Amino acid sequence: MAADKTSEKLRIQEAENQRLREKVLESNTSRKYEFSIKQIQEVQIVELKSTIADMQKAEKAREQEASRDYRAKVDDMNTLQNAHALEAEQHLDTVRENAQEIYGLKLEVTMIDFYKQAAASEKKYAKTLKDALQDQTDHVATQKDAVKKLEAEILAKDQKIKECMEVEARLSEELQKEKKAAMSDVLYHLNDYQGEDLPTDMNTYLLLSYIRYLFCCFFAYLDKS
């Protein structure tokens, strides 16, 4: 772009020189002045060409530097892209690990829910057992109360039986005494009767003997009982 401007400037300068030549020719100036002007113009042209060459070299150097800068920037961009790609891959690996960890946590949460449900079921079953045990305890308490009542009734009956046995023993003792007294009285009367004269009637004698035998059997029965 600077070279184009310089070329345009050179063209303008040549046009101006041409105009000056025409003017010199028109004004019939001396050849010496024209030659000086020509030399000056040639020097200016050489200087301009040198300037253009320098500018072209500078432009080329700038282009080369810009190309180097562009290549460096491209290299930097490639390096940055590679770094970003590596970072993205690492981030993807991290995301995968996090996903696996989240999946593991979900499994743990599922297992925790399962354990909670199992614990709730066990708690419910334990409550059922506790209620059943309480019912059994109440039933046992009721049975204990019934047993206590039965024991009290048995003790009362035992006491009554004891009292009855005492009464029976007392009555038996009195009966034995009465048996012995009656036996003694009967034997006493029979002995008294035997001491007397025997009856002359055989039937009367046999009757008395039979009565004595019956009394002996009766008293023997009473002794056994």
C-alpha positions as CSV (number, residue, x, y, z in Angstrom):
1,M,0.0,0.0,0.0
2,A,2.9,2.4,0.8
3,A,4.5,1.4,-2.5
4,D,1.3,2.3,-4.4
5,K,1.3,5.7,-2.7
6,T,5.0,6.2,-3.7
7,S,4.3,5.2,-7.3
8,E,1.4,7.6,-7.4
9,K,3.7,10.3,-6.0
10,L,6.4,9.4,-8.6
11,R,3.8,9.7,-11.4
12,I,2.7,13.0,-10.1
13,Q,6.3,14.2,-9.9
14,E,6.9,13.0,-13.5
15,A,3.8,14.8,-14.7
16,E,5.0,17.9,-12.9
17,N,8.5,17.5,-14.5
18,Q,6.8,17.2,-17.9
19,R,4.9,20.3,-17.2
20,L,8.0,22.1,-16.2
21,R,9.8,20.9,-19.4
22,E,7.0,22.2,-21.5
23,K,7.0,25.4,-19.6
24,V,10.8,25.7,-20.0
25,L,10.5,25.0,-23.7
26,E,7.7,27.5,-24.0
27,S,9.6,30.2,-22.2
28,N,12.8,29.6,-24.2
29,T,14.9,29.1,-21.2
30,S,18.5,28.2,-21.5
31,R,19.6,24.7,-22.0
32,K,21.8,25.0,-19.0
33,Y,18.8,25.7,-16.8
34,E,17.0,22.8,-18.4
35,F,19.9,20.5,-17.9
36,S,20.1,21.5,-14.2
37,I,16.5,20.9,-13.8
38,K,16.9,17.6,-15.6
39,Q,19.7,16.6,-13.3
40,I,17.8,17.6,-10.3
41,Q,14.8,15.7,-11.5
42,E,16.9,12.6,-12.3
43,V,18.5,12.8,-8.8
44,Q,15.0,13.1,-7.3
45,I,13.9,10.2,-9.5
46,V,16.8,8.1,-8.3
47,E,16.1,9.1,-4.7
48,L,12.5,8.2,-5.2
49,K,13.3,4.9,-6.8
50,S,15.7,4.2,-3.9
51,T,13.0,5.2,-1.5
52,I,10.6,3.0,-3.3
53,A,13.1,0.1,-3.2
54,D,13.6,0.7,0.5
55,M,9.9,0.9,1.1
56,Q,9.4,-2.3,-0.8
57,K,12.2,-4.0,1.2
58,A,10.6,-2.7,4.4
59,E,7.2,-3.8,3.2
60,K,8.6,-7.3,2.4
61,A,10.3,-7.4,5.8
62,R,7.0,-6.4,7.4
63,E,5.2,-9.0,5.4
64,Q,7.8,-11.6,6.5
65,E,7.5,-10.5,10.1
66,A,3.8,-10.5,9.8
67,S,4.0,-14.0,8.3
68,R,6.2,-15.1,11.2
69,D,3.9,-13.5,13.7
70,Y,0.9,-15.2,12.0
71,R,2.7,-18.5,12.0
72,A,3.6,-18.0,15.6
73,K,0.0,-17.0,16.4
74,V,-1.2,-20.1,14.5
75,D,1.3,-22.2,16.5
76,D,0.1,-20.6,19.6
77,M,-3.5,-21.2,18.6
78,N,-2.7,-24.8,17.8
79,T,-1.0,-25.2,21.1
80,L,-3.9,-23.5,22.9
81,Q,-6.4,-25.7,21.0
82,N,-4.4,-28.8,21.9
83,A,-4.3,-27.7,25.5
84,H,-8.1,-27.0,25.4
85,A,-8.6,-30.4,23.8
86,L,-6.5,-32.0,26.5
87,E,-8.4,-30.0,29.1
88,A,-11.7,-31.0,27.6
89,E,-10.7,-34.6,27.5
90,Q,-9.6,-34.4,31.2
91,H,-12.9,-32.6,32.0
92,L,-14.7,-35.4,30.1
93,D,-12.8,-38.0,32.2
94,T,-13.8,-36.1,35.3
95,V,-17.4,-35.9,34.2
96,R,-17.3,-39.7,33.5
97,E,-15.8,-40.3,36.9
98,N,-18.4,-38.0,38.5
99,A,-21.1,-39.8,36.6
100,Q,-19.8,-43.2,37.9
101,E,-19.6,-41.7,41.4
102,I,-23.2,-40.4,41.0
103,Y,-24.3,-43.8,39.8
104,G,-22.6,-45.4,42.8
105,L,-24.2,-42.8,45.1
106,K,-27.6,-43.6,43.5
107,L,-27.0,-47.3,44.1
108,E,-26.1,-46.5,47.7
109,V,-29.2,-44.4,48.0
110,T,-31.2,-47.3,46.6
111,M,-29.6,-49.7,49.0
112,I,-30.3,-47.2,51.9
113,D,-33.9,-47.0,50.8
114,F,-34.0,-50.8,50.7
115,Y,-32.5,-51.0,54.2
116,K,-34.9,-48.4,55.4
117,Q,-37.8,-50.4,54.1
118,A,-36.4,-53.6,55.6
119,A,-35.9,-51.8,58.9
120,A,-39.4,-50.5,58.8
121,S,-40.7,-54.0,58.1
122,E,-38.6,-55.4,60.9
123,K,-39.8,-52.6,63.2
124,K,-43.4,-53.4,62.2
125,Y,-42.8,-57.1,62.8
126,A,-41.2,-56.3,66.1
127,K,-44.2,-54.2,67.1
128,T,-46.5,-57.1,66.1
129,L,-44.4,-59.4,68.2
130,K,-44.4,-56.9,71.0
131,D,-48.2,-56.6,70.8
132,A,-48.5,-60.4,70.7
133,L,-46.1,-60.6,73.7
134,Q,-48.1,-58.0,75.5
135,D,-51.3,-60.0,74.8
136,Q,-49.6,-63.1,76.0
137,T,-48.3,-61.2,79.1
138,D,-51.8,-60.0,79.7
139,H,-53.1,-63.5,79.2
140,V,-50.4,-64.9,81.6
141,A,-51.3,-62.2,84.1
142,T,-55.0,-63.2,83.8
143,Q,-54.0,-66.8,84.1
144,K,-51.9,-65.9,87.2
145,D,-54.8,-64.2,88.7
146,A,-57.0,-67.2,88.0
147,V,-54.3,-69.5,89.4
148,K,-54.1,-67.3,92.5
149,K,-57.9,-67.5,92.9
150,L,-57.7,-71.3,92.4
151,E,-54.9,-71.5,94.9
152,A,-57.0,-69.4,97.3
153,E,-60.0,-71.7,96.7
154,I,-57.8,-74.8,97.1
155,L,-56.3,-73.4,100.3
156,A,-59.9,-72.7,101.5
157,K,-61.0,-76.2,100.5
158,D,-57.8,-77.7,102.1
159,Q,-58.7,-75.8,105.3
160,K,-62.3,-77.1,105.1
161,I,-61.0,-80.6,104.4
162,K,-58.6,-80.3,107.3
163,E,-61.4,-79.1,109.5
164,C,-63.6,-82.0,108.3
165,M,-60.8,-84.4,108.9
166,E,-60.4,-83.1,112.4
167,V,-64.1,-83.4,112.9
168,E,-64.0,-86.9,111.4
169,A,-61.1,-87.9,113.6
170,R,-62.9,-86.6,116.7
171,L,-66.0,-88.4,115.7
172,S,-64.1,-91.5,114.9
173,E,-62.4,-91.3,118.3
174,E,-65.8,-90.8,120.0
175,L,-67.3,-93.7,118.0
176,Q,-64.5,-96.0,119.0
177,K,-65.0,-95.0,122.5
178,E,-68.7,-95.7,122.1
179,K,-67.9,-99.0,120.4
180,K,-65.7,-100.1,123.1
181,A,-68.2,-99.1,125.8
182,A,-71.0,-100.9,124.0
183,M,-68.9,-104.0,123.4
184,S,-67.9,-104.0,127.1
185,D,-71.5,-103.6,128.1
186,V,-72.7,-106.4,125.8
187,L,-69.9,-108.7,126.8
188,Y,-70.6,-107.8,130.4
189,H,-74.3,-108.7,130.0
190,L,-73.5,-111.9,128.1
191,N,-71.0,-113.0,130.7
192,D,-73.6,-112.3,133.3
193,Y,-76.1,-114.3,131.4
194,Q,-73.6,-117.2,130.9
195,G,-73.1,-117.3,134.6
196,E,-76.7,-118.2,135.2
197,D,-78.2,-121.6,134.6
198,L,-78.5,-122.6,131.0
199,P,-82.1,-122.8,129.6
200,T,-83.6,-126.2,129.3
201,D,-85.0,-125.3,125.9
202,M,-82.6,-126.1,123.1
203,N,-84.1,-123.5,120.8
204,T,-83.6,-120.8,123.3
205,Y,-80.0,-121.9,123.8
206,L,-79.3,-121.8,120.1
207,L,-80.9,-118.4,119.7
208,L,-78.8,-116.9,122.4
209,S,-75.7,-118.4,120.9
210,Y,-76.5,-117.0,117.5
211,I,-77.2,-113.6,119.0
212,R,-73.8,-113.7,120.7
213,Y,-72.2,-114.7,117.4
214,L,-73.9,-111.8,115.6
215,F,-72.7,-109.3,118.2
216,C,-69.2,-110.6,117.9
217,C,-69.3,-110.2,114.1
218,F,-70.8,-106.7,114.4
219,F,-68.1,-105.5,116.8
220,A,-65.4,-107.1,114.6
221,Y,-66.8,-105.2,111.6
222,L,-66.8,-102.0,113.6
223,D,-63.2,-102.5,114.6
224,K,-62.2,-103.0,111.0
225,S,-64.0,-99.9,109.8
